[in-house]
Amino acid sequence: MLKVCPKCGKKMIKRYEDYILPTNPPQYPWYWWCGCGHTERGEIDEVRNIEQIYRLLWREVNKEGRL
């Protein structure tokens, strides 16, 4: 996922905030950052435990029409 800075035209990077939301699973807010000083609001990443990852993989491979 890339975003171009509207101020200088360079590529921005994803930076995490200095806090974590105490949900279950924990949520990690982030924002877009550019070396020229421009920032933009991002989204929230959710970290999954290994059991949740396996369940998602299982659902994906068992979609109708897939072998």
N, C-alpha and C positions, 0 to 999 in steps of 0.2 A: 504494500500500500504506500503510494507516494503522493505527495502534495507539493505543488510549486508555490513558492512565496509570492504573493501579489505585490510585495514591496520591492524586491530585488530580482526576482526571477530564478533564484536558486532553489534547490530541493530542500524541503523541510524535513525534520526528523520527529519521531514520536518520543516524547519525554514523559515519564511518570511523575505524578504529584508526590509530595513528601508525606502523604498519608494513605491509609488503606481504610476502606469502609468495612466496618465489622459485621458483615452479613455472612450467611452460610450458603454457598462458599464466599470467601472474601472477594471484594471487588476493588480493582485498582484503577482510579481515574488517571487519565493522561491528557496531554495537550500537544499541539503541533508547535515546534520551535525552530527558528531560523537564526543563523549566526549574525544576521543584520539586526537582530533584536525584536523582530516581529514574532508574535505568538497568536495562536488561534485555539479556541476551545476544541477539545477532542471528544472522546467517548469514555466508556468504562470497560475494562477487560475483566473477565471472570476466570479464575483459576479453577480447574476441575481436578478432582482426585482421580486416581487411576481406574477405579471402578466406574466412574461416570464416563471416562474416555473409552473404556472397553464396551460399555453399553451403547454409546453413540456409534462406534465402529460396527457393532453387531447389527444395529438397526440399519446402517448404511448398506452392508453386504446382504441383508435380507429384504431389501426392497423388492416389490413384485417385478418380475421380468429379469432379474439378475441371477446369474448362476453362481 
